[in-house]
Every structure is written in C-alpha cells, then in structure tokens.
C-alpha cells in the first residue's frame, strides 16, 4: 500500500464521519458538502415501496433542509416524517478500496441510536471521487437491513 492510498483512505474516512456527524447535528450545508456537485444519495432497501433518490448537491441540500426544519411528528413530504428528537449514527466496519488515483469505493456498516435506543441498522455502499484535495461521495446507496419493533424510522405498513 502506498502513502497516497493511506492518505486517500483517511480522507475518505473523514468524509464518512463528516456525513454522519453533520446529519445527526442537522448541519444541512456540511452534510451536502460531503457529495460531489453531481452526487447521488438513494435508499435501496428491499421490500420498501418508496425508496428515495436525490441527484445533485442542491437536491440533497434541499432534502436535508426540509428534514432540519420539520418538527418532530410533522410530515414535510411522504419521505420526511420526523419522529425522533435524538439521533446518533454509529459506524462499525468500513472497507475502503482505492480503485484509481481519484476513485474509490467503500462499504460501511452502521447502526442508529434514537430516543428508543437501537433503532435501525444497515450498510452504506459508496463510490468516491477526489475533487481537489477532498474525497467526496459520488454515489451513496443506503440499505437498511433491520428496524427495531418500536423504531422511529421504520416505514409505515403502506410503504412496504
């Protein structure tokens, strides 16, 4: 492994952490800044009728601002219902593969704690690109593998 690969991996880990800390702290601008201008975030949860997909940093920022501005229990859009008052994303295993001088992929397992304790967990499947000195998310697929029975983020029966 080269020094450049080690530096790339550490920068990617930093972006992944910034994404989660920004989301948990409702810092929409910092959250959106983790993506390239043409970045994509989408959910790919099996069995969910209405997975979400946002294309472009501006659309991601708009989505996060809507989430930030929603009051707990308020439905902003069909994909934004804020029930939790406390959210913490905890990252576990993270496998990063540098695929070129300016490209990489990552697979990161996560678990979310909410007002009810362990709430849901899954995996991020990411593609990264180096932009200037930063490694940013080009495409993030968010897959949720489990929800607690009393999850504040579980889809309603009409969404499954």
N, C-alpha and C positions, 0 to 999 in steps of 0.2 A: 504494500500500500504506500502510495506517495504522500508527501506532505500536502500537496494540493488536494488529494482525496480526503485526507484527515480534516483539512480546513473546510472543505465543502460539506462534509458530514456534520461538523459542528455548527456551521451556519444554517444548515437545514434543520437541525435540532432546535436552534434558536427560533427559527420561523415557526416551527410546530408549536413551541411553547408560547410564543407571542400570540399566535392564533387563539389558543385556549385561554390564556390569561385575559386577553382583550375581550373575548366573548363573555367570559364569566363576569368581567367588570363593566360590561356594557359600553366598551370603548369602540364604537362602530367604525370610526375612521382608522384606528390602529388595526382592527380586525380586517377590514377591506384591504389595507395596505400589505397584507400577507400574500395577496394574489397579484399576478401579472395583470396588466390592463385588460387583456382578453381572457382572464382566468374564469374558470367554471367551478361551481360547487353544486353537487347534486346528491340526493339520497337515493340509495339503490337497495332499500330494504325489501326483501322478498315478502310477498303477501300484503304489502301496503298498496292500496289502490292509487293514492295520490302522492307519489314521491315528488319531492321538489327539485327544481333545477334553476339556477341563476347563472346567467352568462354575462361576463364583463364586470370589472371592478365597480362601476357605477351601480349596476343592478344589485350586486352583493351589498354595497353600502346602503342602498335604499331599503333592502330587506332587513338589515341589521338595525337601521334607524327605526323602522316600524316596530321591531321587537323591543328595542330600548324604550320607546315611547309608550308601549302598551302597558296598561295597569294589570296587575295580577287578576286573572279571570276574564279579562277583556279579549274579545276576538277581533283582531285587526283585519285579517283575511283568513281564508279557510286553512292556510298553513301556519298561521301565527295565532296561537292561543297561549297566553302566558299564565300558567298556574303556579309556578314556583316563585318563591321570594329569595331563595338561596340556591345557587348552582355552582358546583366545582367539578371541572373535568380533570380527571387524574389519568396520566399517561403511563402505560406499562411498557411492554416490549415494543421496540422500534427497530425495524430492519431497513437500513438505507443502502441502496445500490447506486453508485455513481456510474452512469451509463455513457457519459461522454464529458468533454471539458466543460460543457454548460448545461448538462441534463442529468437528472437523477430520478429515481423512484423511491418510494418509502411505503412501508406497511406498518401502521402503528395501532396497537390495541389501546382502548380507552374505557373508562368507567366513569359514570356521572353520579355524584352525590347531590341530593336535593334536600328540601325540608324533611322528607321522609326517610333519609338515609340512602343506601344504594338504590338508584333509580333505574338506570339502564346502562347497557354497555355494547360495544361493537368494535369496529375497525375503520380506520381511515386508509384509503388506497389512493396514494398521491403520485402526481407527476410534478417535478420541479424543473425550473429553468433559472439559470444565472442571469440576472439583469443588473449590470453594473457590478457592484460588489456584493449584492444581495442574492440569495437563493429564494425565489418566490414560487408559490403554488400556481401551476398552470391548470391543473385539473384535480379536484378532490372529490372522491366518491366516499360518502359517509354511509356505512352499513350498520344498522342497529341489529344486534343478534339476540338481545334479551331485554325485557322490561319487567320490573318488579310488579307484583299484583296491584300495589297502590301507587304506581308510577304517576308522576305529574306530567310526564311527557309521552305516555302511551297514546297511540291513535285511538280514536273512538271506534266503536263497532262499525259505523258507516264507512270508515276509511280502510277497513281491512277486507 
